[in-house]
Amino acid sequence: MPRASAYHILVKTKEEAENLKQQLANGANFQQLAKKHSICPSRKRGGDLGEFNRGDMVKAFDDVVFKKNLFEVHGPVKTKFGFHLIKTVYRS
């Protein structure tokens, strides 16, 4: 089964996600922004979700992690939880 590891920042609005994505494009640190802005408990680890299997996350999230380029920030990705910025660090 494919496995991956990713970081994310979860916020309530698309606008907030887009603002954070712009800050990242301008050189902001992903983990620092996650600690400051994310509403997910993973914020304590800088947005680190650790390793997980394909299918463990909601489909929209999974599709980014398992199909999009590594080490790029993707999003905003809308799920039932809010809007995510996702950075995949590896997958098998």
Buried (B, 14 or more C-beta within 10 A) or exposed (E): EEEBBBBBBBBEEBEBBBEBBEBBEEEEEBBEBBBEBBEBEBBEBBBBBEBBEBEBBEEBBBBBBBEBEEEEBBBBBEEEBBBBBBBBBEBE
